[in-house]
Amino acid sequence: MTATDRPVILAVITGAHGLGGEVRLKLFGQGVDALRALGPLNDGALTLKSVRADKGGAIARFAEIADRTAAERARGTEIWVRRDALPSLSDEDEYYHADLIGLAVVTSTGVTVGRVVAVENYGASDIIDIETVNGKRHMVPMTKSAVAAWDRDKIVIDPAFAP
């Protein structure tokens, strides 16, 4: 799988809303407007009919989810698009989480640290979750003080943030 066709998760269905097939979504992107603008969802398996913001998430209706029973069965379903469906980034400091996952991580002194396996955000900044060469996990903030540089092949971190 290439980086351009890697699925990028935009939301996940967290449960049913009402009786008519609407679902609650936990959003991972830039809100309901971004979700509306992207497609096809799940390689065309889901057709978004409507979406609206609701209590830190969203309420959505998909053509393929007809009633509450189907909405309950859909709980846990990830809503995604292929990476190449996302808009181009104009700022060199911008990135999509999907672009970082899988990148090699090295220190600025050339020591191999591991590979990015996830990108988390707990409110202050993105944090790259690295699986180190010895199989352990290590987290580094995606900040200018911790990350010296990054490109399509690797992330270079300050040695002070290495495990």
GROMACS elastic network, one bead per residue, 0.5 to 0.9 nm:
[ bonds ]
;  ai    aj funct       b0    kb
    1     4     6  0.82255   500
    1     5     6  0.65587   500
    1     6     6  0.63291   500
    2     5     6  0.56047   500
    2     6     6  0.62154   500
    3     6     6  0.52283   500
    3     7     6  0.87505   500
    3    83     6  0.69622   500
    3    84     6  0.83525   500
    3    98     6  0.78938   500
    3    99     6  0.69571   500
    4     7     6  0.84658   500
    4    82     6  0.68343   500
    4    85     6  0.84536   500
    4    99     6  0.88844   500
    5     8     6  0.87848   500
    5    81     6  0.85927   500
    5    83     6  0.53858   500
    5    84     6  0.61749   500
    5    85     6  0.86323   500
    6    81     6  0.83656   500
    6    82     6  0.56070   500
    6    83     6  0.55867   500
    6    84     6  0.82827   500
    6    98     6  0.75944   500
    7    42     6  0.83395   500
    7    80     6  0.59723   500
    7    81     6  0.55418   500
    7    83     6  0.59477   500
    7    98     6  0.80163   500
    8    79     6  0.84432   500
    8    80     6  0.52680   500
    8    81     6  0.54548   500
    8    82     6  0.59026   500
    8    83     6  0.57862   500
    8    86     6  0.87718   500
    8    96     6  0.87951   500
    8    97     6  0.83681   500
    8    98     6  0.62074   500
    9    12     6  0.77125   500
    9    28     6  0.71871   500
    9    29     6  0.82756   500
    9    78     6  0.63660   500
    9    79     6  0.57707   500
    9    81     6  0.67791   500
    9    82     6  0.87962   500
    9    98     6  0.86965   500
   10    26     6  0.86723   500
   10    27     6  0.61461   500
   10    28     6  0.51058   500
   10    29     6  0.53731   500
   10    30     6  0.87068   500
   10    34     6  0.89678   500
   10    35     6  0.71790   500
   10    78     6  0.76024   500
   10    79     6  0.56459   500
   10    80     6  0.52856   500
   10    81     6  0.74212   500
   11    25     6  0.61181   500
   11    26     6  0.53665   500
   11    28     6  0.53355   500
   11    29     6  0.72784   500
   11    35     6  0.85150   500
   11    77     6  0.85917   500
   11    78     6  0.59603   500
   11    79     6  0.50559   500
   11    80     6  0.70533   500
   12    24     6  0.84244   500
   12    25     6  0.55310   500
   12    26     6  0.53870   500
   12    27     6  0.68290   500
   12    28     6  0.82372   500
   12    75     6  0.78646   500
   12    76     6  0.60087   500
   12    77     6  0.55793   500
   12    79     6  0.55910   500
   12    80     6  0.86473   500
   13    16     6  0.82121   500
   13    23     6  0.64373   500
   13    24     6  0.57842   500
   13    26     6  0.65145   500
   13    27     6  0.89841   500
   13    71     6  0.85542   500
   13    74     6  0.66453   500
   13    75     6  0.50918   500
   13    76     6  0.52917   500
   13    77     6  0.53576   500
   13    78     6  0.64606   500
   13    79     6  0.75172   500
   14    23     6  0.73204   500
   14    24     6  0.54714   500
   14    25     6  0.55773   500
   14    26     6  0.64980   500
   14    72     6  0.87447   500
   14    74     6  0.82856   500
   14    75     6  0.51625   500
   14    76     6  0.58996   500
   14    77     6  0.80020   500
   15    22     6  0.88250   500
   15    23     6  0.56657   500
   15    24     6  0.53084   500
   15    25     6  0.75330   500
   15    71     6  0.66812   500
   15    72     6  0.57645   500
   15    73     6  0.84542   500
   15    74     6  0.74004   500
   15    75     6  0.50026   500
   15    76     6  0.78127   500
   16    19     6  0.78934   500
   16    21     6  0.69439   500
   16    22     6  0.60999   500
   16    24     6  0.59666   500
   16    67     6  0.89699   500
   16    68     6  0.61285   500
   16    69     6  0.82241   500
   16    70     6  0.85049   500
   16    72     6  0.52882   500
   16    73     6  0.87309   500
   16    74     6  0.82679   500
   16    75     6  0.74833   500
   17    20     6  0.78983   500
   17    21     6  0.71058   500
   17    22     6  0.51586   500
   17    23     6  0.50285   500
   17    24     6  0.60279   500
   17    59     6  0.73307   500
   17    60     6  0.87837   500
   17    68     6  0.75100   500
   17    71     6  0.78741   500
   17    72     6  0.89326   500
   18    21     6  0.70256   500
   18    22     6  0.65129   500
   18    23     6  0.81236   500
   18    67     6  0.88489   500
   18    68     6  0.68420   500
   19    22     6  0.74225   500
   19    67     6  0.61020   500
   19    69     6  0.83443   500
   19    71     6  0.88455   500
   20    61     6  0.88294   500
   20    65     6  0.87780   500
   20    66     6  0.66762   500
   20    68     6  0.58692   500
   20    71     6  0.86951   500
   21    60     6  0.88534   500
   21    61     6  0.66668   500
   21    62     6  0.78843   500
   21    65     6  0.55324   500
   21    69     6  0.76204   500
   21    70     6  0.67791   500
   21    71     6  0.53650   500
   21    72     6  0.86343   500
   22    59     6  0.65802   500
   22    60     6  0.55466   500
   22    62     6  0.73699   500
   22    65     6  0.75382   500
   22    66     6  0.81832   500
   22    67     6  0.75210   500
   22    68     6  0.73346   500
   22    71     6  0.66339   500
   23    58     6  0.83040   500
   23    59     6  0.56069   500
   23    60     6  0.53631   500
   23    61     6  0.63866   500
   23    62     6  0.83092   500
   23    65     6  0.86086   500
   23    68     6  0.84608   500
   23    71     6  0.59173   500
   23    72     6  0.81435   500
   23    74     6  0.83502   500
   23    75     6  0.82951   500
   24    54     6  0.84437   500
   24    57     6  0.72536   500
   24    58     6  0.58212   500
   24    60     6  0.64606   500
   24    71     6  0.89970   500
   24    75     6  0.87970   500
   25    54     6  0.89397   500
   25    57     6  0.56569   500
   25    58     6  0.50367   500
   25    59     6  0.60196   500
   25    60     6  0.70437   500
   26    56     6  0.78035   500
   26    58     6  0.67319   500
   27    30     6  0.77952   500
   27    31     6  0.65502   500
   27    32     6  0.80058   500
   27    35     6  0.86946   500
   27    56     6  0.81817   500
   27    57     6  0.56691   500
   27    58     6  0.71191   500
   28    31     6  0.77510   500
   29    32     6  0.83282   500
   29    34     6  0.70076   500
   29    35     6  0.75375   500
   30    33     6  0.74265   500
   30    34     6  0.56527   500
   30    35     6  0.77652   500
   31    34     6  0.56344   500
   31    35     6  0.65782   500
   31    36     6  0.89529   500
   31    53     6  0.76577   500
   31    57     6  0.79985   500
   31    58     6  0.82288   500
   32    36     6  0.61325   500
   32    37     6  0.86600   500
   32    51     6  0.65001   500
   32    52     6  0.63170   500
   32    53     6  0.62671   500
   32    57     6  0.85137   500
   32    58     6  0.69898   500
   33    36     6  0.50901   500
   33    37     6  0.62862   500
   33    38     6  0.89377   500
   33    51     6  0.86467   500
   33    52     6  0.87615   500
   34    37     6  0.51512   500
   34    38     6  0.64987   500
   35    38     6  0.55270   500
   35    39     6  0.80694   500
   35    48     6  0.88475   500
   35    51     6  0.82392   500
   36    39     6  0.78801   500
   36    48     6  0.75808   500
   36    50     6  0.80332   500
   36    51     6  0.73738   500
   38    41     6  0.73744   500
   38    81     6  0.73963   500
   38    85     6  0.69202   500
   38    86     6  0.71272   500
   38    87     6  0.89107   500
   39    42     6  0.81793   500
   39    43     6  0.80939   500
   39    44     6  0.77739   500
   39    47     6  0.84883   500
   39    48     6  0.87097   500
   39    80     6  0.85375   500
   39    81     6  0.63400   500
   39    82     6  0.86370   500
   39    85     6  0.70277   500
   39    86     6  0.89255   500
   40    43     6  0.56545   500
   40    44     6  0.50005   500
   40    45     6  0.80801   500
   40    46     6  0.76000   500
   40    47     6  0.74476   500
   40    48     6  0.89053   500
   40    80     6  0.85956   500
   40    81     6  0.65418   500
   40    82     6  0.85242   500
   40    85     6  0.82647   500
   41    44     6  0.53686   500
   41    45     6  0.66270   500
   41    46     6  0.54783   500
   41    47     6  0.66862   500
   41    48     6  0.77495   500
   41    79     6  0.64680   500
   41    80     6  0.56253   500
   41    81     6  0.52874   500
   41    82     6  0.84144   500
   42    45     6  0.52747   500
   42    46     6  0.59818   500
   42    47     6  0.88324   500
   42    78     6  0.82621   500
   42    79     6  0.61843   500
   42    80     6  0.52339   500
   42    81     6  0.58394   500
   42    82     6  0.81381   500
   43    46     6  0.77000   500
   43    80     6  0.81091   500
   43    81     6  0.68605   500
   43    82     6  0.77003   500
   44    47     6  0.68017   500
   45    64     6  0.80625   500
   46    62     6  0.63937   500
   46    63     6  0.71036   500
   46    64     6  0.63560   500
   46    65     6  0.87314   500
   46    79     6  0.82199   500
   47    61     6  0.85426   500
   47    62     6  0.53399   500
   47    63     6  0.54841   500
   47    64     6  0.68946   500
   48    51     6  0.74669   500
   48    60     6  0.73296   500
   48    61     6  0.62013   500
   48    63     6  0.65770   500
   48    64     6  0.88468   500
   49    60     6  0.75660   500
   49    61     6  0.54685   500
   49    62     6  0.53126   500
   49    63     6  0.61572   500
   50    59     6  0.82726   500
   50    60     6  0.55699   500
   50    61     6  0.52372   500
   50    62     6  0.72035   500
   51    58     6  0.66243   500
   51    59     6  0.56094   500
   51    61     6  0.64235   500
   51    62     6  0.89050   500
   52    57     6  0.86651   500
   52    58     6  0.54736   500
   52    59     6  0.54510   500
   52    60     6  0.65296   500
   53    56     6  0.72435   500
   53    57     6  0.59639   500
   53    59     6  0.63970   500
   53    60     6  0.88101   500
   54    57     6  0.52159   500
   54    59     6  0.62503   500
   55    58     6  0.72062   500
   61    64     6  0.86642   500
   61    65     6  0.72739   500
   61    66     6  0.86888   500
   62    65     6  0.54671   500
   62    66     6  0.78517   500
   63    66     6  0.68147   500
   64    70     6  0.86237   500
   65    68     6  0.81325   500
   65    69     6  0.87129   500
   65    70     6  0.55336   500
   65    71     6  0.59611   500
   65    74     6  0.80569   500
   66    69     6  0.82903   500
   66    70     6  0.63975   500
   66    71     6  0.75828   500
   67    70     6  0.54337   500
   67    71     6  0.62193   500
   67    72     6  0.87526   500
   68    72     6  0.60438   500
   68    73     6  0.85483   500
   69    72     6  0.51749   500
   69    73     6  0.63057   500
   69    74     6  0.86971   500
   70    73     6  0.50387   500
   70    74     6  0.62006   500
   71    74     6  0.50658   500
   71    75     6  0.67748   500
   72    75     6  0.54881   500
   73    76     6  0.84349   500
   73    77     6  0.88068   500
   74    77     6  0.55190   500
   75    78     6  0.87990   500
   81    84     6  0.82274   500
   81    85     6  0.64569   500
   81    86     6  0.77920   500
   82    85     6  0.55188   500
   82    86     6  0.74974   500
   83    86     6  0.56756   500
   83    87     6  0.89655   500
   83    96     6  0.88313   500
   83    98     6  0.75405   500
   83    99     6  0.85089   500
   84    87     6  0.77954   500
   84    88     6  0.86781   500
   86    89     6  0.89088   500
   89    92     6  0.75936   500
   89    94     6  0.64476   500
   89    95     6  0.71258   500
   89    96     6  0.86236   500
   90    93     6  0.87890   500
   90    94     6  0.75280   500
   91    94     6  0.53556   500
   91    95     6  0.84996   500
   92    95     6  0.78986   500
   95    98     6  0.83081   500
   95    99     6  0.67115   500
   95   100     6  0.77517   500
   96    99     6  0.53328   500
   96   100     6  0.71251   500
   97   100     6  0.53839   500
   97   101     6  0.65992   500
   97   118     6  0.79076   500
   97   119     6  0.60658   500
   97   120     6  0.87426   500
   97   126     6  0.89086   500
   98   101     6  0.53748   500
   98   102     6  0.84896   500
   98   118     6  0.85638   500
   98   119     6  0.83709   500
   99   102     6  0.79680   500
   99   103     6  0.79743   500
   99   152     6  0.75356   500
  100   103     6  0.56291   500
  100   104     6  0.89938   500
  100   116     6  0.66331   500
  100   117     6  0.84472   500
  100   118     6  0.80602   500
  100   119     6  0.76715   500
  100   128     6  0.82185   500
  100   150     6  0.88594   500
  100   151     6  0.88494   500
  100   152     6  0.80044   500
  100   154     6  0.83572   500
  100   155     6  0.81596   500
  101   104     6  0.89104   500
  101   115     6  0.77653   500
  101   116     6  0.50265   500
  101   117     6  0.53808   500
  101   118     6  0.58411   500
  101   119     6  0.72426   500
  101   128     6  0.85486   500
  101   129     6  0.89485   500
  102   115     6  0.57229   500
  102   116     6  0.50962   500
  102   117     6  0.59772   500
  102   118     6  0.83465   500
  102   153     6  0.89601   500
  102   154     6  0.88157   500
  103   114     6  0.85675   500
  103   115     6  0.55028   500
  103   116     6  0.55114   500
  103   117     6  0.82950   500
  103   151     6  0.87969   500
  103   152     6  0.74787   500
  103   153     6  0.58690   500
  103   154     6  0.50179   500
  103   155     6  0.66476   500
  104   112     6  0.78483   500
  104   113     6  0.77568   500
  104   114     6  0.58632   500
  104   116     6  0.65977   500
  104   130     6  0.89572   500
  104   153     6  0.67050   500
  104   155     6  0.62327   500
  104   156     6  0.85433   500
  105   111     6  0.87568   500
  105   112     6  0.63238   500
  105   113     6  0.53599   500
  105   114     6  0.52333   500
  105   115     6  0.54187   500
  105   116     6  0.69245   500
  105   130     6  0.76734   500
  105   132     6  0.86878   500
  105   154     6  0.56586   500
  105   156     6  0.59037   500
  105   157     6  0.71489   500
  106   109     6  0.79144   500
  106   110     6  0.58812   500
  106   111     6  0.54059   500
  106   113     6  0.51175   500
  106   114     6  0.71176   500
  106   115     6  0.87659   500
  106   154     6  0.72931   500
  106   155     6  0.63716   500
  106   156     6  0.50281   500
  106   157     6  0.62295   500
  106   158     6  0.87624   500
  106   159     6  0.87183   500
  106   162     6  0.86072   500
  107   110     6  0.52179   500
  107   111     6  0.51935   500
  107   112     6  0.65885   500
  107   113     6  0.69695   500
  107   147     6  0.89797   500
  107   148     6  0.86035   500
  107   155     6  0.82560   500
  107   156     6  0.52353   500
  107   158     6  0.56890   500
  107   159     6  0.53116   500
  107   160     6  0.88922   500
  107   161     6  0.85878   500
  107   162     6  0.70672   500
  108   111     6  0.74711   500
  108   148     6  0.71956   500
  108   149     6  0.87123   500
  108   156     6  0.56739   500
  108   157     6  0.59427   500
  108   158     6  0.57824   500
  108   159     6  0.65260   500
  109   158     6  0.82760   500
  109   159     6  0.71550   500
  110   156     6  0.84675   500
  111   159     6  0.84907   500
  112   132     6  0.85187   500
  112   133     6  0.75720   500
  113   130     6  0.79602   500
  113   131     6  0.81214   500
  113   132     6  0.54209   500
  113   133     6  0.61009   500
  113   134     6  0.89836   500
  113   162     6  0.70115   500
  113   163     6  0.77336   500
  114   130     6  0.61770   500
  114   131     6  0.54943   500
  114   134     6  0.83060   500
  114   135     6  0.84775   500
  115   129     6  0.83795   500
  115   130     6  0.53557   500
  115   131     6  0.54726   500
  115   132     6  0.65920   500
  115   133     6  0.80036   500
  115   154     6  0.86019   500
  115   155     6  0.88947   500
  116   119     6  0.76587   500
  116   128     6  0.63427   500
  116   129     6  0.56798   500
  116   131     6  0.63634   500
  116   132     6  0.87480   500
  116   155     6  0.86762   500
  117   128     6  0.77589   500
  117   129     6  0.57599   500
  117   130     6  0.56691   500
  117   131     6  0.63073   500
  118   127     6  0.84320   500
  118   128     6  0.61374   500
  118   129     6  0.50382   500
  118   130     6  0.72335   500
  119   126     6  0.64963   500
  119   127     6  0.56214   500
  119   129     6  0.58107   500
  119   130     6  0.88843   500
  120   125     6  0.84930   500
  120   126     6  0.56482   500
  120   127     6  0.51185   500
  120   128     6  0.64393   500
  120   129     6  0.72172   500
  121   124     6  0.71355   500
  121   125     6  0.58645   500
  121   127     6  0.59626   500
  121   128     6  0.88112   500
  122   125     6  0.70327   500
  122   126     6  0.74342   500
  122   127     6  0.81825   500
  123   126     6  0.78848   500
  125   141     6  0.67534   500
  125   142     6  0.67258   500
  125   143     6  0.73389   500
  126   140     6  0.87542   500
  126   141     6  0.60598   500
  126   142     6  0.53523   500
  126   143     6  0.78400   500
  127   139     6  0.63056   500
  127   140     6  0.55118   500
  127   142     6  0.53058   500
  127   143     6  0.84213   500
  128   138     6  0.82958   500
  128   139     6  0.56146   500
  128   140     6  0.53470   500
  128   141     6  0.61571   500
  128   142     6  0.63030   500
  129   137     6  0.67306   500
  129   138     6  0.58900   500
  129   140     6  0.67272   500
  129   141     6  0.88564   500
  130   136     6  0.81700   500
  130   137     6  0.55221   500
  130   138     6  0.51038   500
  130   139     6  0.59676   500
  130   140     6  0.77399   500
  131   134     6  0.79634   500
  131   135     6  0.57921   500
  131   136     6  0.56416   500
  131   138     6  0.64548   500
  131   139     6  0.88344   500
  132   135     6  0.52091   500
  132   136     6  0.53129   500
  132   137     6  0.59286   500
  132   138     6  0.68235   500
  132   163     6  0.82456   500
  133   136     6  0.74888   500
  134   137     6  0.89038   500
  138   162     6  0.81487   500
  138   163     6  0.65993   500
  139   161     6  0.86809   500
  139   162     6  0.89930   500
  139   163     6  0.87519   500
  140   143     6  0.84995   500
  140   146     6  0.69528   500
  140   147     6  0.82106   500
  140   157     6  0.83663   500
  140   161     6  0.64817   500
  140   162     6  0.79766   500
  141   144     6  0.87866   500
  141   145     6  0.86491   500
  141   146     6  0.63093   500
  141   147     6  0.76725   500
  141   161     6  0.86804   500
  142   145     6  0.84259   500
  142   146     6  0.65603   500
  142   147     6  0.60274   500
  143   146     6  0.53750   500
  143   147     6  0.57816   500
  143   148     6  0.85738   500
  144   147     6  0.52687   500
  144   148     6  0.62798   500
  144   149     6  0.82097   500
  145   148     6  0.69387   500
  145   157     6  0.86472   500
  145   158     6  0.74313   500
  146   156     6  0.87540   500
  146   157     6  0.56506   500
  146   158     6  0.53800   500
  146   159     6  0.84571   500
  146   160     6  0.78495   500
  146   161     6  0.62172   500
  147   150     6  0.74324   500
  147   155     6  0.70964   500
  147   156     6  0.59140   500
  147   158     6  0.61093   500
  147   161     6  0.86587   500
  148   155     6  0.79049   500
  148   156     6  0.55144   500
  148   157     6  0.53045   500
  148   158     6  0.60725   500
  149   154     6  0.84181   500
  149   155     6  0.60523   500
  149   156     6  0.51554   500
  149   157     6  0.71178   500
  150   153     6  0.76676   500
  150   154     6  0.57011   500
  150   156     6  0.58837   500
  150   157     6  0.86210   500
  151   154     6  0.56786   500
  151   155     6  0.65860   500
  151   156     6  0.88566   500
  152   155     6  0.84620   500
  157   160     6  0.82220   500
  157   161     6  0.67653   500
  157   162     6  0.72411   500
  158   161     6  0.56911   500
  158   162     6  0.70751   500
  159   162     6  0.51029   500
  159   163     6  0.85132   500
  160   163     6  0.83401   500
